[in-house]
Amino acid sequence: MRCSVDGLLPYQMLRAPVSSRALLRLSASLIGAGESAGNQLLGQKVFTVEVPAAAADAAGGAQAMARAVDEAAAQLSRWLQGYGR
């Protein structure tokens, strides 16, 4: 399996009141290995997770990003289970 993080971005939305969110975009490619699979592409998926921060500061952004990473990992795991992995 190959994974790449396409974007890892804490950002603030300019609204009243100001809110902060974490945005994570992850691309995954599942590639079969061995003689029977022949390095064949079995599946690809892009995961996008957006999580609100509790506060519009660095600590709030870091906590939101940690939750976004956890959610992306859970989604990736469920996707892989669909392939019996």
C-alpha positions in Angstrom: 0.0 0.0 0.0 1.2 3.5 -0.8 -0.2 6.5 1.1 0.6 10.2 0.6 -0.6 13.2 2.5 -1.8 15.7 -0.1 -2.7 18.3 2.4 -2.4 18.9 6.1 -3.7 22.3 6.8 -5.0 24.1 9.9 -7.0 27.0 8.7 -9.3 29.7 10.1 -12.7 30.6 8.5 -13.3 34.3 8.6 -16.8 34.4 10.1 -18.2 36.0 13.2 -17.2 34.6 15.5 -13.9 33.4 14.1 -13.7 29.6 13.9 -10.7 27.4 13.3 -10.7 24.0 11.5 -8.2 21.3 10.6 -8.3 19.9 7.0 -6.5 16.7 6.1 -6.4 15.1 2.6 -4.8 11.6 2.2 -4.4 9.6 -1.0 -4.1 5.8 -0.7 -3.2 3.3 -3.4 -3.5 -0.5 -2.7 -1.1 -2.4 -4.9 -1.0 -6.2 -5.0 2.4 -7.8 -4.5 3.7 -11.2 -5.5 3.5 -13.4 -8.5 -0.3 -13.7 -8.5 -1.0 -10.0 -8.2 1.9 -8.8 -10.4 2.1 -5.3 -8.7 -1.4 -4.7 -9.9 -3.4 -1.6 -8.7 -6.2 -3.0 -6.6 -7.8 0.2 -5.5 -7.3 3.9 -4.9 -9.1 6.4 -2.6 -8.8 9.9 -1.5 -9.8 10.6 2.1 -10.7 14.2 3.1 -11.3 15.0 6.8 -12.3 18.3 8.2 -12.5 18.8 12.0 -13.5 21.9 13.9 -11.1 23.2 16.5 -12.2 24.0 20.1 -10.3 27.3 20.0 -8.9 29.5 17.2 -5.4 29.2 18.5 -2.3 26.9 18.0 -3.4 24.5 20.7 -6.9 24.2 19.3 -5.5 23.7 15.8 -3.1 21.0 17.0 -5.9 19.1 18.8 -8.1 19.4 15.8 -5.4 18.1 13.5 -4.8 15.1 15.8 -8.5 14.3 15.7 -8.4 14.6 11.9 -5.4 12.2 11.6 -7.2 9.7 13.9 -10.4 9.9 11.7 -8.4 9.5 8.5 -6.7 6.5 9.9 -10.0 4.9 10.9 -11.4 5.6 7.4 -8.3 4.1 5.8 -8.6 1.0 8.0 -12.3 0.5 7.1 -11.4 0.9 3.4 -8.6 -1.7 3.6 -10.9 -4.1 5.4 -13.1 -4.1 2.3 -10.1 -5.6 0.5 -9.5 -8.2 3.2 -6.4 -6.4 4.4 
